[in-house]
C-alpha cells in the first residue's frame, strides 16, 4: 500500500508551506483560513485544500524578479 501516514507529511508541506494554505489558530471547523505562500526556488505552484467548508486553492507563478501572479479560491462564507 502507498497509503502510509509518513507520506501525509509531504502533502502537508506542500499545501502549508509552498501553497501557504493553513488554518488560523482560532479557526473552528475551517472557518478562518490563512493564505501565506512561501515563494521558493520553484517558479510556480498550484495547491488545493478540501476543507469542511469547501475547496480552498492558491496558484502562483513568478512573472519577473519583482512580480508574482497570484490566484485564490476561497470557500463560500
N, C-alpha and C positions, 0 to 999 in steps of 0.2 A: 504494500500500500504506500502511496505517496502522500497520504493524509496524516502526517505526523505533526505533533504540536511544535516541534522545533522549526518547521517551515513557516508557521504563523508569524514568527518574529521578523522574518524577512519581509513579508507583506506589510506588517505594521510599520516597519522602517520606511517603506515607500510612500504609504499614504499619510504618515505623520510627519516625516522629515522632508522628503523630496516634494510631495504634494502639499504638505502643510495643513492637512485636514485633521483637526483634533477636537475633542470635546472640551469645553471650558470646565474649570474645576468646580463650578457651581451648577453645572448642567444637570437637569432632571429629564430623563427619557429623551436625550439628544435634542433638547430644546435650545441649546446655545452652542453653536459650532464656531471654531476659530479657523480662519484660513491664514496661514503664515508659511508660505513655501520657502524652502532653503534653496536658493539658486546655486547649484553646484557646478562642477565642470561639465555637466550634461548641457546640451544645447536646447533641450525641450523635455517636457513631461506631461503626461495625461493620466490623472488619477481619479477614480471614483470610489465612493464610500456609500454603501446602502445602509442608512440609519433607519431607526424605527419610524421616523417622520418622513422618510423619502430619500431619494438619491441626492447626495452632495457630490459635486465634481469640480475639479480645477484642471485647467490645461494652461501651460505657459510655454513660450518659446523666446529665446534670445534673438532679438532683431538686430541689434548692434551692441557696441560696447556699453552704451548708456541707455538702451531701450529694451524693454521686455513686453511682449504681447501677452495679455492675461485674460482668460475667460473663466467665469464662475457659474456654477449651477447651485442654487440654494434651495433646500426643501421648502415646500409650501408652509406658510405660517411660521 
